[in-house]
Amino acid sequence: MKRYVIAVAVVLTVAALIAGCGGGGEESTSGVVTVQFWHAMGGPLGDALDELVAEFNETHPGIDIVSISMGRYQALSQKIMAAVAAGQPPVLAQAYEAWTGELIENGSAEPLNTYIEGADGLTAAEIDDFVPGMLDNNSWEGTIYSFPFNKSVRAIYWNRDLFAAEGLDHAPTDWSEYEGFARRLTKDTDGDGKIDQWGTAGQISAWMFENLLLQTGGQILTDDGTAVAFDSAEGVDALEFMVRLLTKWGKVTSGYEYQNDFQAGKVAMIEGSTVSLSFMEGKYTFDMAVAPLPEQKGKGCYVAGTNVVIFSNASQAQKDAAWKFIKWFTSPETTARWAARTGYAPVRMSATASEAMTARFAEIDGLKEVLQQLEFASYEPRSGAWYAGRKHLEEVGVEGALRQRMTPPEALIEAARLVNAALAGQ
């Protein structure tokens, strides 16, 4: 299979790293079951995860979850696939759906239905409590192979002080307001003939385009997943709006400069993941709120983030221990605390009524409404070809149009050509 085949050079390069991490861990002579957990969480997200792992270990004395950060998702993917090739994967790891699909095909992913349905499993009421669509997105042909871990949605972050100065008292609710507010909030405040306050700003983002596409009634791929569908009239409308918004009434920035400008009060509103909260908090002095994404023909919101998988070659004791951790981590109380600390979405519906989330909703105006987008959210295609092809959409389609190298129709046609070639070769 061509998807995510790791080149021999890459395998050799990371082999030493795998050996250093010790593979999946082992059961110690003291009877404690060691479970290595590979992930890509860093910064405040990694700190939050490590604290929860430490709490789990303290309250489950027979289990030792060893949290190992690989830094970035690309590195994590390479190390997982190389470890699988070497027969030394961890017991537990973060994985995007496309990675899981490959792990299923090579027999490395442990089916989870027997754990869910077992004596230490989940009741029907508990299963129904998961956010709609999340468990389905972790199922392949009726079998659950992964569990939701760090999921997020996009939100509008807005500076209420700058809005109020312009006589605006709410975040944009539709595309007309989105562009209109951005226009009004783009100003030369000191009269020197240069814009020094922008209505909005953003980075090159396939995720932003995908949400706009949904809001126009479009879709990423055809229903059977064999060809691109984003090069449609709806796709053109979405990309033209994105270009107009960010190049006329905003700035296209590199990296997270747009967040820095927002925090400094130079930009009135931005789009970003709910996880941005954990990185921006304490770095702004104005009255900030968040809001759901504006609508067009309808609502539209794609969920981002990874799941966790258990590897099949671990011992049964390790698999059982890993499942205990997954069950604990996705319990209403724990997922609520994880969400409140990081900005990720809680994966259980009842978690929104928890003490942790209630307090967080009181701190961040609009967060509850932002998370309610999960009730109608969509999930990206899960094929390995799309995971690879998504880069073409972002780097050729979205960036090509935003940098004005091509018109939006031209950029989408070229991106579609490249993605279709990837889909044909999957």
N, C-alpha and C positions, 0 to 999 in steps of 0.2 A: 504494500500500500504506500502510495506516494506522500500522503499527508503526514507532515511532521516527521519524515524519516530523518534521523539524525546522522549526519555524515560521519564517516569513520574518524576524521580528524577531530570532530567535536567530542565524540565518545572518548577518544584518547585524552583530550584536553581536560575533560571533567572527571575522568576516572579517579584521579588522585583525590579530587574533592569529595567524591562519593566515599572513597575509602576512609577519608578523614572524618566524614560524618558517621561512619560506622554502619551503613545500611539501615536495616529496619530495627535494630536494637535487639535485645534479648531478655529472656526471663532470668533474673538474678538468682543466686543461690539462696538469698534471703526470702524468696517467694514474691518479691515485688516484680510486677510486669512492666517492662520498659517499652514505651511507645514513642518512636521518633515521629515528629510532626513537622514536615517541611512546608514553609509558607513564604510569602513575599511581603509580609507586613513590616513596616519600618516606622521610625519617628514616633509620634504620639499613638499611631495605630498599633505599632509593635509593642509599645509600652503597655497599652490597654490589654492586648492579647496575653502578654507574659504575666500580667497580674491575675488575669482570669485563670490561666493555666496553673499558676502557683496556688490559687484558691482551690482549684479542682484537686490538685495533688494532695493538698493538706486535708481535704475532706474525703479523699478516697485513698487511704494509706496503702492499699495493695497495688496501686497503679502509679507510675511515674511517666507523665507526658513530658517529653523533651522537645521544647520549642526551638526550631532552627530556622532562622530567616535566611533566605537566599537573595534578599535585596530587591530584585526586580522580577517581574513575571517572565521575561524572556529567559533569564538565567534559571529560574525555577523550572520552566518547561524543558530546557535543555538537560538539566540535571536529572529530572524525573525520567525522561526518555532514555538517557544514558544509563541511569541506574537500573531501569527495567531491562535494558539490553545486557547489562552485566549481571543480572540476577540478584541485585542488591537494592531494591527500592526501599523506601521507608515503610512504616506501617500505615501512615496517614499523611495526606498532602492536600493542599489547595489545588484545584484544577478547573480550568474553563471547560465548558461543555464539549468543545471540539477535542480537547485533550482526552476527556473521559471517553469519547467515542472511539478514539484510537486504543485506549487502554482496554476497552471492552473487546475490541477486535483481536487484540493480542493476548487476551485472557488474563490481564493483570489486575483488572478491577473486580473487587469482591461484590457480588450481588447482595443487596441489603434487605430484601424482603423477609428473609428468615429472621433477621434481627428485629425488624419492625413488628413482625407477627409473633415473636417469641415471648417467653415469660417476662423478659426485661424489655419488652417492646413498647409500642404506643397503642393506646385505645383508639377506637373509631372517633371519639370526640376530640382527642388530641390531634389526630391526623386532620380532621376537619378544621382545626384551629390554625393550621398553617395558612399563610397568605395565599389566596387563590392563584393557581398556576405554578407555584414554586416547586411542589413535588412532581407535578406533571413534567416540568422542565428538566427534572432530574431522572426521568424514566425513559427507558428505551424498550419498546415492544412490551410494555407492561411490567418491566422489572426496574426497580429503583437501584441505581448504581452510585449515586452521589447524593449529598444533602446540602441544602443552601447554607452558605457561611457568611460571606460579606457582600451584601446586596445594597445597591443604592439607586436613587433616581435623581434626575436633575431638578433644579429649582431656580427661581429668580431671586437673587439677592438685591435688595434695594435700600438706598440711603434715604430714610424718611425725612431727614432734615433738608436735603437738596430737593426732594419732591415737594415738600411743604413750601419752600421758598418760591417754587414755580406754581403754587396753587393746586398741587396734585396730592390727593389723600389716599391713593390706593395703587397697588402694583398693576401693571397691564394685565387685562383678562383675555384679550384677543390680539390678533396680529395688527389690527388697525391701531389699537392703543399702544402696542409694543413699539411700533415705528413712530407713531405720533408723539409719545412721551419721550422717546430717544431724541427726536428732532428738537423738541422744546428744551430738553436738558443739555443739549450741546451748545456751549456758549463761549464767547470771548468775554470773560468776566472783568478783565482789567483794561479793556479798550485799546489793546496794542495791535489789533488786527489779526491776532492768532487765536485759534481755539485752545483754551486751557481747561475746559470742563467738557467731558464727553458724556453723551447719553448712555453709551454702553461700550463694552470692549469684550474681546474673546480670543481664544486660540483656535488654531486649525483643528476642527473636531468633527469626525464622522458621526459621533453620538448626537451632537446638536442637529446636524442635517437629518439624521434618522428620525428624530422626534418631530421635526418640521414635516418630514415626509408623511408620517403617520397622521399628523394633524390635517393634511390636505386630502387624506383618504388613500394615499399611495402605500406601497409595500416594497420591501427590499428585494425579495426574490419572488418568482412565480410560486403558485400554490404547491407545485410538486418539487420545488427547490432546485430545479435543474438549470434555471436561467435567471438573469438579472431582470428586475422589474422597476428598479429605481430610475431608469432612463426614460421616464414617462412624462406626460404633461404635468402630473402631480409633482414629480421629482424636479422638473424645471421650475415650477412655481416655488417649491421649497428652497431651492438653491438660489434663485433670483432674490427671494426675500432675504435670505441669509447674507448674500453679498451686499444688498442695498443697506441692510441694517448695520452691518459691521464696517462697511467702507464709507458710507455717507454720514452716519450718525454715531460712529464708534471707531474703535481701533482694533486692528488685528495684531495681536502681540505674540511674542515667542514665550514658550514655557508658561510660567504662572505670573508674568508681568501684569496681566489684566487684574489678577487678584490684588497685587500690590498697589496698583493704581486705585482700585476700589477702596481698599483699606485707607489709602491716603486722602480720600475724598476727591480724587480727580475724575472719577467715573461714577455716574449716578446709579447704575444697575448693571449686573452681570448675570450670566447663566453659569451654573456650576453644579457639581455633584453635591449631594447632602453631606458628603464626607469633607467637603471644603470647610465646614464649620469647625472641625477639630484643628485645622491649620490656621484659620483666620481669627479664631476667638482670642480676645484680649489685645488684638492688634489694630482695632479701630476705636474711635472716640465718639462717633455719631450714633444716632438712633437707627439701628438696622433691623430689618424684618426680612422674612422669606415668603415666597408665594409659589403656588403651582405654575406650571408652564402655561402661557397663553394658548387659547384655542384658535382654530381657524374653521374648517368645516366641522370639526369635532375635536375631542380631546385626544391626545396622543402622548404616550410615555413609554420608553424602553427601559427595562431594568438592566443595570450593569453589575458586574462583579462575578466572583467565583463561587464554587462549591467545594466540598471536601470528599475525598474518596479513600476507601480502605483498600490496601493491596492484598491480593489473593494469596501471595506466598508467605505472608506472616503466619505465625503460629495461631492456633485457635484462641489461646489465652490473650494474645495481643489483639486479635480481631475483636474479641469480646470487650477488652479494655477500651479500644478505640471507639467502639459503638457506645459504651457508657459515656465517654467524653462527648461524642456527638449529641447524644440524647440530652445530656446536661447542658451543653452549650446552646442548644436550640430550645431549651425549656423557656416558658414565658418570662420567668424572672431573669435568667441569665441573658437571653437575647435582648431584653429591655435594657439591662445595664450596659451591654455591649453597644447598643444603638445610642443610648444617651451619652456615652463617653466618646464615641467615634464619629457619629453622624451616619453610620450605616443604618439601614432599615431593619427594624425587628422583623423576624421571620414568622412570628406568631401574632394572630389578630388580637388575642387577649392581652398581649404585652403593652398595647397602647393605653390600656387602663391601669398599668402598673404605677407604683409610686415613682419609680425612676423616670418613666416617660412623662407622667403628669408634671413632674417638676421641670423636665426639659421643655415641655410645651409652654410652661409659664415663663421660661427664660428666653425662648426664641419665638417671637410672634410669627405665626403662620406655619410653623413646622408641622403641626398636626394636619393641616390641609395639604401640605406638600406630600406627606406620607400617605394620605388618602388616595394619591395617584396610583398606588399599588393595586387598588381595587379594580382598575381597568387596564393595568399595564400590560405591555407585550414583551416578548423575549426574542432576541436575535436568533437567526438561523444557527444551528448547532454543528454544521458540517465543517470539517477541517479546511475544505476549500474556501468556505466563506471566511473563516478566521484569517486565512492568509490573504484572501481577496479583499477583505475590509481595508487593508492598507492601501490598496489601489484606489478605493473610493475616497479615502482620506487624503492621500498624497497626490493623486492625479485629479480626482473629481473636485473635492472640496477646496483643496489648496490651489489647484489650477485656476478655479474661478475666483477665489478670494484674492489671489495675487494678480488677477486679471491677465493671466497668460492665455486664457481661453474664455469664451462666453460660457455661461452655465450650461446651455444645451451641448456645446462642443465638449466641455469637461466631462459631463455625464456620459456622453457617447464613448469617449475614450476610456473612461473608467470601466464602463460596462463591457467594452471589448476585452479588457484585461481580466476582469472578474469572470466573464463567461469562459474565457480560455482556461482559467483555474478550475471552474466548475466542471468543464468537459474533461479535464485531466485527472479528476479526483479518484 
